[in-house]
């Protein structure tokens, strides 16, 4: 589903997922800039639970992630890993998957600290995989932080 014509001929549920992913990818940078990460994440998850009643289908993890990637590819501009992973987390939660949202930090050669965000499901990195992902030391899982 890489062309607009593919979008038009896609199943209704796939179209809804791409549109919802596009809305999240477009609005989350603004929402993250005005609210704390914890508050914003809780609101995204609550909003996703309401949207779950509207978006039809029972897609696989791969299909859900595909919607995020397609929307990201077709939107103008560039989004950070936190925006993409938060969008993927929200969509995966809609369909009952248990994504493990991770944030890791790494010290660069010149002394600065870098951060990266990724989503894992069943130990597979679905969003945010890098060739050198192991250089990032993961902070405690965001899922575990929500449960406690």
C-alpha positions as a Markdown table, in Angstrom:
| # | Residue | x | y | z |
|---|---|---|---|---|
| 1 | Unk | 0.0 | 0.0 | 0.0 |
| 2 | Unk | 2.5 | 2.6 | -1.2 |
| 3 | Unk | 0.5 | 4.5 | -3.8 |
| 4 | Unk | -2.7 | 6.6 | -3.3 |
| 5 | Unk | -4.5 | 4.2 | -5.7 |
| 6 | Unk | -3.6 | 1.4 | -3.4 |
| 7 | Unk | -5.1 | 3.3 | -0.5 |
| 8 | Unk | -8.3 | 3.8 | -2.4 |
| 9 | Unk | -8.6 | 0.1 | -3.2 |
| 10 | Unk | -7.6 | -1.0 | 0.3 |
| 11 | Unk | -10.0 | -2.5 | 2.8 |
| 12 | Unk | -12.0 | 0.1 | 4.8 |
| 13 | Unk | -10.2 | -1.0 | 8.1 |
| 14 | Unk | -6.8 | -0.4 | 6.5 |
| 15 | Unk | -7.9 | 3.0 | 5.2 |
| 16 | Unk | -9.1 | 3.9 | 8.8 |
| 17 | Unk | -5.8 | 2.8 | 10.3 |
| 18 | Unk | -3.7 | 4.9 | 7.8 |
| 19 | Unk | -5.9 | 7.9 | 8.5 |
| 20 | Unk | -5.7 | 7.5 | 12.2 |
| 21 | Unk | -2.0 | 7.0 | 12.0 |
| 22 | Unk | -1.7 | 10.2 | 10.0 |
| 23 | Unk | -3.7 | 12.1 | 12.5 |
| 24 | Unk | -1.5 | 11.0 | 15.3 |
| 25 | Unk | 1.7 | 11.5 | 13.4 |
| 26 | Unk | 0.6 | 15.1 | 12.6 |
| 27 | Unk | -0.7 | 16.1 | 16.0 |
| 28 | Unk | 1.6 | 14.4 | 18.5 |
| 29 | Unk | 4.5 | 16.8 | 18.0 |
| 30 | Unk | 2.2 | 19.6 | 19.1 |
| 31 | Unk | 0.7 | 17.7 | 21.9 |
| 32 | Unk | 4.1 | 16.5 | 23.2 |
| 33 | Unk | 5.3 | 20.1 | 23.2 |
| 34 | Unk | 2.5 | 21.4 | 25.5 |
| 35 | Unk | 2.1 | 18.4 | 27.8 |
| 36 | Unk | 4.4 | 16.1 | 29.8 |
| 37 | Unk | 5.3 | 12.8 | 28.2 |
| 38 | Unk | 3.5 | 10.8 | 30.9 |
| 39 | Unk | 0.3 | 12.9 | 30.6 |
| 40 | Unk | 0.3 | 12.9 | 26.8 |
| 41 | Unk | 0.9 | 9.1 | 26.6 |
| 42 | Unk | -2.0 | 8.4 | 29.0 |
| 43 | Unk | -4.3 | 10.6 | 26.9 |
| 44 | Unk | -3.2 | 8.9 | 23.7 |
| 45 | Unk | -3.9 | 5.5 | 25.2 |
| 46 | Unk | -7.3 | 6.6 | 26.5 |
| 47 | Unk | -8.2 | 8.1 | 23.1 |
| 48 | Unk | -7.1 | 4.9 | 21.3 |
| 49 | Unk | -9.5 | 2.9 | 23.5 |
| 50 | Unk | -12.4 | 5.0 | 22.3 |
| 51 | Unk | -11.3 | 4.9 | 18.7 |
| 52 | Unk | -11.1 | 1.1 | 18.9 |
| 53 | Unk | -14.9 | 0.9 | 18.8 |
| 54 | Unk | -14.9 | 2.7 | 15.4 |
| 55 | Unk | -12.0 | 1.2 | 13.4 |
| 56 | Unk | -13.0 | -2.2 | 12.1 |
| 57 | Unk | -11.0 | -5.3 | 11.6 |
| 58 | Unk | -8.6 | -7.7 | 13.3 |
| 59 | Unk | -5.3 | -6.9 | 11.6 |
| 60 | Unk | -2.0 | -8.6 | 12.3 |
| 61 | Unk | 0.8 | -6.6 | 14.0 |
| 62 | Unk | 2.5 | -6.3 | 10.7 |
| 63 | Unk | -0.6 | -4.7 | 9.1 |
| 64 | Unk | -0.9 | -2.2 | 11.9 |
| 65 | Unk | 2.8 | -1.2 | 11.6 |
| 66 | Unk | 2.4 | -1.0 | 7.9 |
| 67 | Unk | -0.3 | 1.7 | 8.4 |
| 68 | Unk | 2.0 | 3.7 | 10.5 |
| 69 | Unk | 4.8 | 3.5 | 8.0 |
| 70 | Unk | 2.6 | 4.3 | 5.0 |
| 71 | Unk | 1.1 | 7.4 | 6.8 |
| 72 | Unk | 4.6 | 8.5 | 7.9 |
| 73 | Unk | 6.0 | 8.1 | 4.4 |
| 74 | Unk | 3.2 | 10.1 | 2.8 |
| 75 | Unk | 3.0 | 13.0 | 5.2 |
| 76 | Unk | 5.2 | 16.0 | 4.6 |
| 77 | Unk | 8.1 | 16.7 | 6.9 |
| 78 | Unk | 10.0 | 14.4 | 9.2 |
| 79 | Unk | 8.9 | 12.9 | 12.5 |
| 80 | Unk | 11.1 | 11.8 | 15.4 |
| 81 | Unk | 11.3 | 8.2 | 16.6 |
| 82 | Unk | 9.2 | 9.1 | 19.7 |
| 83 | Unk | 6.3 | 10.2 | 17.5 |
| 84 | Unk | 6.4 | 7.1 | 15.3 |
| 85 | Unk | 6.7 | 4.7 | 18.2 |
| 86 | Unk | 3.9 | 6.5 | 20.2 |
| 87 | Unk | 1.6 | 6.3 | 17.1 |
| 88 | Unk | 2.4 | 2.6 | 16.6 |
| 89 | Unk | 1.8 | 1.9 | 20.3 |
| 90 | Unk | -1.6 | 3.5 | 20.2 |
| 91 | Unk | -2.7 | 1.6 | 17.1 |
| 92 | Unk | -1.3 | -1.7 | 18.5 |
| 93 | Unk | -3.3 | -1.2 | 21.7 |
| 94 | Unk | -6.5 | -0.7 | 19.7 |
| 95 | Unk | -6.3 | -4.3 | 18.5 |
| 96 | Unk | -5.3 | -5.9 | 21.7 |
| 97 | Unk | -1.6 | -6.3 | 21.2 |
| 98 | Unk | 0.8 | -5.7 | 24.1 |
| 99 | Unk | 3.5 | -3.4 | 22.7 |
| 100 | Unk | 6.6 | -2.8 | 24.8 |
| 101 | Unk | 7.4 | 0.9 | 24.3 |
| 102 | Unk | 11.1 | 1.4 | 25.0 |
| 103 | Unk | 13.3 | 4.4 | 25.2 |
| 104 | Unk | 17.1 | 4.1 | 25.4 |
| 105 | Unk | 20.0 | 6.4 | 25.8 |
| 106 | Unk | 23.5 | 6.3 | 24.4 |
| 107 | Unk | 26.6 | 8.5 | 25.0 |
| 108 | Unk | 28.1 | 9.7 | 21.7 |
| 109 | Unk | 31.8 | 9.9 | 21.0 |
| 110 | Unk | 31.8 | 13.7 | 21.4 |
| 111 | Unk | 30.2 | 13.4 | 24.9 |
| 112 | Unk | 26.6 | 14.2 | 24.0 |
| 113 | Unk | 23.7 | 11.9 | 25.0 |
| 114 | Unk | 21.4 | 10.5 | 22.3 |
| 115 | Unk | 18.0 | 9.0 | 22.9 |
| 116 | Unk | 15.9 | 6.6 | 20.8 |
| 117 | Unk | 12.4 | 5.2 | 21.1 |
| 118 | Unk | 11.2 | 1.9 | 19.7 |
| 119 | Unk | 8.3 | -0.6 | 19.9 |
| 120 | Unk | 8.7 | -4.3 | 20.6 |
| 121 | Unk | 6.1 | -7.0 | 20.4 |
| 122 | Unk | 7.1 | -10.5 | 21.5 |
| 123 | Unk | 10.8 | -9.5 | 21.4 |
| 124 | Unk | 10.6 | -8.3 | 17.8 |
| 125 | Unk | 11.4 | -4.6 | 17.1 |
| 126 | Unk | 8.5 | -3.4 | 14.9 |
| 127 | Unk | 9.2 | 0.3 | 14.9 |
| 128 | Unk | 12.5 | 2.1 | 15.5 |
| 129 | Unk | 14.9 | -0.7 | 14.6 |
| 130 | Unk | 18.4 | 0.5 | 14.0 |
| 131 | Unk | 21.5 | -1.4 | 12.9 |
| 132 | Unk | 23.2 | -0.3 | 16.1 |
| 133 | Unk | 20.1 | -0.4 | 18.4 |
| 134 | Unk | 22.2 | -2.3 | 21.0 |
| 135 | Unk | 24.2 | 0.9 | 21.7 |
| 136 | Unk | 21.2 | 2.4 | 23.4 |
| 137 | Unk | 20.8 | 1.4 | 27.1 |
| 138 | Unk | 17.1 | 0.9 | 27.6 |
| 139 | Unk | 15.3 | 2.7 | 30.4 |
| 140 | Unk | 12.7 | 0.7 | 32.2 |
| 141 | Unk | 9.8 | -0.4 | 30.0 |
| 142 | Unk | 7.1 | 2.2 | 29.6 |
| 143 | Unk | 4.5 | -0.6 | 29.9 |
| 144 | Unk | 5.9 | -1.6 | 33.3 |
| 145 | Unk | 5.8 | 2.1 | 34.4 |
| 146 | Unk | 2.1 | 2.3 | 33.5 |
| 147 | Unk | 1.2 | -0.9 | 35.5 |
| 148 | Unk | 3.0 | 0.1 | 38.7 |
